[in-house]
Amino acid sequence: MEEIIFEWNVRVYFEDTDSGGVVYHANYLKFMERARTEWLRSLGLNQIKLKQEDKVMFVVRKIDIQYKIPARFNDELLIQTDCVKTTDYSIILKQNILRSKQIITEGKVEIVCINSDLFRPVRIPKMVKQLMEII
């Protein structure tokens, strides 16, 4: 079976950069967050509905990120999101940020499913987990 990686584009705006003219380090995390949200949306998952009806949310537990090459104002970046592992309670995603097909940032993100009222870990709903495992 061919691996499917979700891809999402973002343009770097002046507000994303620091005084050195490169993307501020925390903004790479924002780009990755937006790509994760778009990945969930591409699976047909509505995070507001999950929170209100299923009482679940996905939160970042751990991020391992490596900055390789800086991005600059007006660069067009491609954020790749690959679901590499699911467990009953968590998801491991590999997220790379590329510019012109070159990886400039590598990340590994662990996402945990929690109860939206109690903020305690809960099992990922079966239907949601199945959707993630297809990809």
RAKA-V733790 format. One record per backbone hydrogen bond with DSSP energy under -0.5 kcal/mol. CO is the residue of the C=O (numbers start at 0). NH is the residue of the N-H. E is the energy in kcal/mol with one decimal. If there is no record, write none. Layout:
CO,NH,E  CO,NH,E
This chain:
2,4,-0.5  5,80,-2.9  7,78,-3.3  9,76,-3.4  10,12,-0.5  11,73,-2.5  12,15,-1.9  13,16,-1.8  15,23,-2.5  17,20,-2.1  20,72,-0.9  21,17,-2.9  23,26,-1.8  23,27,-0.6  24,27,-0.9  24,28,-0.6  25,29,-1.2  26,30,-2.4  27,31,-2.2  28,32,-2.3  29,33,-2.5  30,34,-2.0  31,35,-2.2  32,36,-2.3  33,37,-2.4  34,38,-2.3  35,39,-2.4  36,40,-2.3  37,41,-2.3  38,42,-1.1  39,42,-0.7  39,44,-2.3  40,43,-1.8  44,46,-0.7  45,49,-2.5  46,50,-2.0  47,51,-2.7  48,52,-3.1  48,53,-0.9  49,53,-0.7  49,54,-0.5  49,55,-1.9  54,115,-2.0  56,113,-2.9  58,111,-3.0  61,109,-3.0  62,64,-0.5  63,107,-2.4  65,67,-0.6  65,105,-2.4  70,22,-2.8  71,74,-2.2  74,11,-2.7  74,76,-0.6  76,9,-2.3  77,79,-0.6  77,97,-3.0  78,7,-1.9  79,95,-1.5  80,5,-2.3  81,83,-0.9  81,93,-2.9  84,91,-3.2  87,123,-3.5  88,112,-2.6  89,86,-3.0  90,92,-0.5  90,110,-3.0  91,83,-2.0  91,84,-1.5  92,94,-0.5  92,108,-2.9  93,81,-2.5  94,106,-2.0  95,79,-3.1  95,97,-0.5  96,103,-3.3  96,104,-1.6  97,77,-2.5  98,101,-1.9  101,98,-2.4  103,67,-3.0  103,68,-1.6  104,96,-2.8  105,65,-3.0  106,94,-2.9  107,63,-2.6  108,92,-3.0  108,110,-0.6  109,60,-3.1  109,61,-1.4  110,90,-2.5  111,58,-2.5  112,121,-2.2  113,56,-2.1  114,118,-2.4  119,114,-2.9  124,128,-2.6  125,129,-2.4  126,130,-1.9  127,131,-2.0  128,132,-2.1  129,133,-1.2  130,134,-1.0  134,3,-0.5
